Amino acid sequence: MPIQNSDTGEAGVIKDEAADRSDMPGRRGGIHGWLDGIRATRTGAVTLKIVIGVIGTIMVVGGLIMVPFPGPGWLVVFAGLAVLATEFHWAHKLLEFGKRTLHAWTQWYKRQGWTVRVVVLVVTVAAAGVIVYFGLLTVGVDAIEVAQRFV
């Protein structure tokens, strides 16, 4: 096949033919392709790292603040780590460690008898109650005093 000159206006055809002959994989589609496009330049890669770092850090810190309170604290922490893991290897390793630990805890808990399960439940509910009580106390609401008014 003769090599064509791009001055003839057939640059698109030439690029397509070169891509067909290439051993390189095609560009990924979707969000991964978009992120690859941003990472293609040094400025884009640094900007993406900063943006992902800020968003992931806000999510992790917010999740850690929510952990003591009833709600999705740990879920937000893991989601923040997943965001950070898209750009930072250490976050990926920490996320994998967290998954392994959660899986090990779940497997241990499943093997236990009903007495251990009840004790774990009671301790968890008691800890959550104490945390909520002191959390309300910090904003000026004494839950015990309020409860005594109704008794």
PyMOL commands that set and color helices and strands:
alter all, ss='L'
color gray80, all
select helices_A, chain A and resi 6-8+11-21+30-39+42-66+73-85+89-111+114-138+143-150
alter helices_A, ss='H'
color red, helices_A
deselect
rebuild
show_as cartoon
